[in-house]
Amino acid sequence: MENVLVLAFILKRRICKMNVNGRARSNKSIIRRDIMFLRKGRVTTRVLSMLFVIMLLLSVVACGPSGVDPVTDPVDPGVTSGVPAVSDTSAVTTKEYTAPDVFYDFAEYVILVTGNASSGVNPFDFANTENVLDNSVYQRNVQVEEELGITIDVIYETGAGNTGNGPGTRRIQADATAMDSTYDSCLISAYDCGVLAYQNYLAKLNDMPKMNLSASYWDANAVEQLSVNGNLFFTTGDISFHDKEYTFAVIFNKDIAKEKQLGDFYADVREGKWTFDRFAEASRAISEDLNGDDILDSRDKYGLIIWDDTILPMLHAAGQKLITLDEDGIPELTLNTETTANVLESFINLAAEDCTINFQHTSGGVQWMDMYTNEQSLFLLEYFKALPLFRDTELDYGLLPFPKFSETQDEYLSGYSVWHTSFYCIPAIVAEPEFSGAVTESLAYHSQQLVTPAYYEKTLVGRTIRDDESRETIEIIFENRTYDLGLIYRVGNLNSVILNMLRNNNPSFASSYNSVKAIAEMSVRELISNFEIEE
């Protein structure tokens, strides 16, 4: 009877997994996993033979309309070099990770992935393709499925915006209201994470069984800086490359830098001299009315291309945050400093000069990507997800971290787009916490082994950057990312206050801050009270 039940499960799985979110899956890979499940379930050879016959028949029927070749296994080993194929399913043991000695009897592990429609990144559901990154995610999923005896199902939904009331918030709230446990873990937008954590819909990751948040495959900066009173409700690490895609960098045109004799920016970075003043000085060296119409617009040449959100990572690069955690992990409102005022004033004044164009406030003409490809700017402030746009161009560019505000800073600090970024979390209500924790940890570890190398070495280094110095920059940027709970919890709506200072060309921080100071202070008090922290 057990064999019959297993056979029925596999047949159901075989049909349901033929096509996920419109993506045809490799039949051979699915069959290979199904055979693994059967072997571990000690199914008889006779039943196994019957299953093979039925699977082959299903392959003929289910692979698509007549005249269309079924998807087999298109992976070219040369194309996917560097992403090891999954073949050894023996238990993994390292100093940080030990594969659980458990087989979950084909249990379904459901990951909810939500975010902005414009984000367009789902780091959990990819097919076995020629794309190195996609294939690494596929291999990671297979490895985890085989190691733990599970199937991974991804529910993916995007929303029109990101205000904290996105699909992640709505789905988790509805699930909790119905006392259901639909999702075992989630990758949802940062603002949704803030709302859900504040409303106690998320589990404390520190308390999840089978999870080791001190392991290197979890981002140590995120674990420390996103915790409140020692409790971590959402985080990131190797388990997702989504947040890395939306981390900011300074892109610079090497030809323009050489033509204008602007010096060696890479040397400045190494020597700790890559500061805002150096960045602004180089930007001001270029402002040209290319078409001679006495109007500076997207058809002309600049030192710097920006957009509204870039003011926030510039603030973070100076070591300033809306909220900082004290030595006890208690949030403090720390934005109102002299450095904050100086950074915002300096950046807003630079943005108003003829050497700078804000592409969010231009209409018509040349799009920002085409402007930069046409060599109409020295610098471009963007996140990593934009880099593939230049992959097939002849543009000779390099990467730099956002500048320090002064040489006295110890490190270059890197911010991210909170509007686009998603974090990993687990709902407060899950059917089996040990199951959720074990699979999440396995995903994190195998992501470090498979997905992260594919993202860095084959996607960023191998296909996107064009010099060794930029590789050094990538290491600096990702090693020193900084996280601001004030942005995620939107205390006092200070996010918008800062953005509006830039939009309105208002460099006066004091007046802008004082207009919302009382609300911001109350927001922090409510945050502390909500998480039951004794001040």
N, C-alpha and C positions, 0 to 999 in steps of 0.2 A: 504493500500500500504506500509506503514511504517513497518508493521509486516512482510510482504513478504521480504522486503529488509533486515531486521534484520535476518530473517530466512536464507536468502541466504548467508549473511555474516558468520553466525555461521556454516553453512554447509561447506563453504569454509575453515573456520578456523579449523573445526573438521578434515577435510581431511589433510590439510597442517601440522597440529601440531601432527599428529599421530606419526611421527618419525622425530626427529630433530638431524641432524648430526649423523644419524645411531643409535640414542638412542630411544628405544621404550618408549613412555610416558604412564602413567597410564590412562586408559580409564575413570575410575570413577572420577579421579581428573579433567580431561578435561571436562567431562560432568558437574561436579559440578560447574566449572567456567562458562560454557556456560549458565547454568540455572540462575546463578547470573546475567549475562549480560541481559538475557531475562527479568528477573524480574524487573531490574532497568529500562529497556526499556518499561515496562508495556505491554508486549506482552500478548495476550489473552490466556486463558486456553486451548482453542481449538487448537491454533497454537502450544502451548507448548506440548500438547499431540502428535500432528503430529510430532513434532521435536524428541520426545523421541523414537517414532517408527522408524523414519529414522536413528537416531543415533545408535540404537541397531542393525539395519541391517548393517550399516556401520562397526560396531564393528566386526561383523562376517566376512565381506568381507575383511576388511583392516588390520586385526591384524596379518597377516603372512600366510605362506604356511600351507597346511593341515598337521595335525599330530604334529604341534607345538602349545603348549598352549599359549593363549594370555597373555600378561603382564597385571596383574590386579593391586593389591596394596600390594607389598611384604614387606612393612615396618613393622618390629616388634617393638611395642611400647617400649619394654625393650631395644632394641638395640639403638633406637633413643632417649632415655631418656635425657631430658635436652633441647630438641628442641621442643618448643610448636607447636602443630598443629594449622593451621590457621582455625579459625571458626568464630571469631567475626570480621565482616567487618565494624563496626561502626567507625566513624571518630576518629582519634587519636589526642589528644592534650596534649602536655607537655610544660615545660618551654622553651624548645628549638625548638620543632617541632609541627606544627599544620597541619594536613592533609588538603590540599586544598579542598574547598567546590566546587568541580567541577567533572563532569563525562565526560570523553573524547570520549564517543561514539565509543568505540572499536578501537581507533586509535592505530597504530602500532608504538612502540618505538624501534628503531634499535640501538643496541650497536655493535660497531666494536671492536673486540678483536684481537690484533696481537702481535707478539713477536718472539723470537727465537724458533726454533723447539725443542731445548733442554730444554726450559723452561717448556713446557707441562702443563701449568696451565691456566684454563679458569674459573674464579670465577663467571661466570654469567649463564652458561648453564649446569645444572645438572638435572638428573631425580629423581623421587621419589623412592629412593633406601634405602637399609639397612645401607648404609654408613652415619654416622651422619653428616659429613660436607656437603656431596652432598645433603642430605635431607634438611639441613638448607638453602642452596642456593635455592633449589626448593621451600621451604616454603616461603622464602623471596620474590621470584619472584611472587608467587601466591598472597601474601599479597598486594604487590604493584599493581598488575593487578586488584585485586578486589577493592582496595581503590580508584583507579583513573579511572577504566573502560578502561584499555588499554590491549594490548598484547605486550609482550616483545619478540623481535626477535634478536638473536645473530648471527653475521657474524664473523666467526673465521678463521684466516689465519696465518700461521707461515712462517718465512723465514729461510734461511740457516744460516744467521749471523745477526749481529747487528752493522751496521756502520752508521746509520742515513738515509739510503736509503732502509729501509725495507718496508714490505707491508703496514704498517700504513702510512708512508710518501707517498708512491705511490698512495694509494687509496684516501687519503684526497686531495692531489694535483690534481688528475684526476677529483675528484668530483667538486672541485672549478673551474677548467678550464672549465668544462662543465656547470657551473652555476647550478649544481644539489645540492640537500640537502638530500643525502641518509641516513646519519647517524645522530642520535640525540645526541650521546655521544660516547666516545671511551676509551678503555684501551689499550694503545700502548706503545712500548718499549721506554725507557728513551731517547736514542739517537734520535729516531724518533721525540719524543716530542720536543727536543731541536731544531732540524732542522725546524719543522713546526712552532714553536713559533717564531723563528728567521725570518722566511719568512712570518709571519703574517697570517698563516692559522688557528690559534687557537683563540678562543674567550677569552676575559678577564673574568675569572670566577667571579671576584669581581662584574662585571656589570650584571651578569646573574640574571634575576628575579627569585624569589622564592628560592634562595640559601642563606643559612646562614653559611658562612665559619667560623664563630666564634663558632659554635656549637661543642660539644665534639665529635661528630662522624666524624669530619674532623681532621686530624692530625695537631695540632697547630704548631709543629716544621716545618712541610712541608709547611704549609701556609705562615709562616714567612720567611723561608730560601729559598724557591723556587720562591718568588716574586722578580720582578725587578721593582724598582721605585714604589712599591706598587701594581703592576699589577701581578696577578697570572694566568698563562696560563695552568698549569697542577699541579696536587697534588695527595694526597692519604688520606686514612683514613679507617674507617670501611667498606667503600663501596667495598674494595678489600683486600683480604688476600694475593694477589700475591706478593706484595713488602715485606711482613713479611716473606714469605717463603725464600726470598733471603737476609735476614738480617744475619749478621755474628755473630758467637759465638765461644768460645773456649770450645772444648769437652775434658774432661780429664778422664783417666782411674783410677778409685778409687783403684783398687787392686795394680797397679804399684806404685801409690802415697804412699800407706800404706807400701808396701814392701820396698821402698826406704826411708821411713821415711821423707817425704817431707813437712810435716806439714799440717795445715788446710787451704786450699785455700779459702773455704767459709768464714772463720773468717777474712782472709786478705781482702776479698771484703767488708765485713761489716765495717771493721775498716779503710777502705780507703787505705790499704797497698798493694792492688793487683796492682803492678806496673810492668813495662817492665823488670826491673832488677830482680824482684822476679820470673817472668815468665821465663826469660832467665836462671837464676840460676837453676831452677827446670829442664828445658830442658837439660841443660848440664850434669845433673846427670846420664844420660842414653845414652850409645852408646855401643852396644854389637854385636860382630861378631858371630852370632848364629851358623853358619855352619862351622866356622873355616877355611874359604878359603882366609882369609886376604883381602877380597874385601867387602866393605860395599855397599850393594844394597838392593833391596826390600825384600830379604829373611832374613834380619837382624833386630835388634831392636834399636829404636831411642827414643829420648826425644820429637821430634816434627815432624809432617807431615804438609807440607805446599803446596801451589801452587801459581802461579805467582800473581793472583789477590789479595791475602791476604795482600800484602804490602800496598794496598790502605786503607783498614779499620784500619790497624795498625797506619797509618798516621792520619786518622780521630780520632782514639781513643786518640791521643795526642792533639786533639783540633786544628789541622792544616788543612787548606783547600787551594785549588787552588784559589778560589774566596770567598771573604767575603763581605757581604753587609754592607755599612756604616750606620750611624744613619738615613740617608735619603733614604735608600734602593738602593743606587747606588753601582754597583759592583766594587770591588777593587781587584787587583791581590795581594794576600797576602801569596803566597807559600814560598817566599824567606826569611826564618827566620832561626835563629840558631837552634830552636827546630826541624824544618823540617830536617835540615841537620843531627842533632844528631839521630833522629828517624830512618831515612833511613839508615844511616851508621850502627847503632846498629842492625837493622833487617837484613840487607844484610850480615853483618859479621856473625850473628848467623846462617843464612841460609847456609853459606859456611862451617860451622863446621861439624864434624862427628856426632854430635847429631841430625842433621836435614836432612830430605830427602824431596826433591821437586818432587812430583809424576808426574808432567807434564814433567819432564825431565828424566824419567826412561823408559826403554823399556824392555818388557818381564818380567819374574818373577811374583811377586804377585801384584795384583791390590790394590790400596790404601784402598778400603773398606775392602778387605780381610785382609790386613795388620793390620788395626785397630781392626777388629773383632778377629784376632789372637793374640791380645794384644802385638803387635810389636811397640807400641808407647804410650808414656804418653799423649801427647797433639795432637789434630787434630784441625786445623783451617778450619771451614766449615760454611755453612749457614744452616738454619733450615730445608730446604727441604731435606737435606741429612739424617736427624735423623731417619726417618722411615726405613732406610736401616738396622738399628740395632735393630729394634723392636722385631724381632723374634729370637734374639741371647741371649746368657746368659751374654753378656758383661755388667759389672757394671760400668756405666759411669755417670758423672755429667756435668753440664753446668756452664760456667763462662763467664762474659763479657770480651771483649778485654781489656787488662790492660791499666791503665793510664801510661803516660810516667814518671810522678813524682807524689808524694803524694800531691803536692801543687794544683793539679787540683781539681776542685770542684766536678766533676761528671765523671762517666764512660760513654763514648760516643760510640755509635754503628754505624758502617757503613753498607752498603749494596752493593751487586754486581750490578753496573750500567749496566753491560753487559746483565744481565738477567732480571732486574727489569722493570716493566711497571708502568706508571702513568695514572691517569684519566684526561680526557680533553673533551672539546666540540668544534667542528669545528666552525670557524668564521662565516660560512654560515650555518645557520639552518633555517628551514621553520618557526618554531614557537619557539622563545627563551623562552617564558614563559612555554611552554610544556616541552622543554628540561630541563629547570631548575627545574620545579616542580617534574618531574619523577626522575631526578638525586638526588634531595634532599630526596625524599621518599625512594629511594634505599639505600641511605647512612644511614638514620635513622633506617630503618628496618634491615639493615645489622648489626647495633650496637645491636639491640635487639635479632636477631636470629643467624646470621652467626658468629660474633665475639665470643660469648659464646661457640658455637660449635667448633670453631677453637682452642680457648685457653683451655677450660675445658675438652672437649671430644677428641680433636685431639692431642694437645701438652701435656697438663697436664695429661689427662686420659690415653693416649696410648703411648706417646713417652718418657717423662721424668720419672725418677725412684726414685726421692726423693723430699722432701719439699724444700730443699735448691735451687734446680734447678728452682723451681717455683718462688722463689724470684729473681733468676737471670733473668728469662724471663721478669718479671716486670721491672727490671732495664734496660734491653736491649731495650725493646720497648718504654719505657718512655723517653729514651734519644737518640733516633736515630738522626743522623746528616746528612744534605743534602748539597751537594757541587755542585753549578751551574757550576763551572769550569769543572767538569767531564762531565756533561750533554752537555754543549756547546763546550767541547773539546778545550778549549782555548790553543793556542800554541801547541796543540798535547801533552800537558804535561802528559796526561794519559799514553801514550806510552813511554814517556821519563822515567817516574818513573818505569814502568814495565821492561823496557830494562836495567835499572840500576841493577835490581835483576837478570834478565836473564844473564847478562854479568858479574855478580859479581863485579860490579863497585860501590863502596860505596861513591864516590866523588860526592856530590850533586852540589857543586859550579860549576864545569866544565860542568856538564850535563845541569844545569839550564842556564848558560850563553850562551850555544850554541843555545838556543831557546828563550832567554829573549826578544829580540826585537819583535819576532813574537808573543809571548804571550801578550806583552804590546799592540801591535797593535790589537790583537784579542779582548781584553777588550775594547779598544777605539771604535772598530767597533760595539761591543755589545751595548755599551752605546748609540752610534749614531743611531743604528738601532731602538732602543726603544725610541728614541727622548727624551733622558734625558739630561737636562742641567747640566753640571758639575759645 
